[in-house]
Amino acid sequence: MSEQIVEESRFLLYCFLSGIVITMVYDVFRIFRRVFRHGNFWIALEDIFFWTGAGIFLFYMLYKTNNGIIRWFLIAGVALGMLVYKYSIGEYIVEIMSTILKNILDMVCRCL
């Protein structure tokens, strides 16, 4: 294979993994929301911070790996990574972790 094809494939893999990382970080917010219920204002504020951070992360990744050139498969790779994670193990992780943290919080509150 040519060196350029190998580089493009590597870049697609970085995009795919970036999509997984972004969705995993968002799942932390989802777990936090399930354990500590709060209003729409705070949820919107969290989303603004998250998506700003995700945009900065993607821009940095794009700048470092592809000299800032936007390619169509950047978006496809990130979206595919997000979807694969979310629909494979993402929902299970959110459910399990939020249940564990709720139980721990309940035990701590009962002890106090």
Secondary structure, DSSP 8 states (H G I E B T S, - for coil): --HHHHHHHHHHHHHHHHHHHHHHHHHHHHHHHHHS---HHHHHHHHHHHHHHHHHHHHHHHHHHHTT---HHHHHHHHHHHHHHIIIIIHHHHHHHHHHHHHHHHHHHHH-
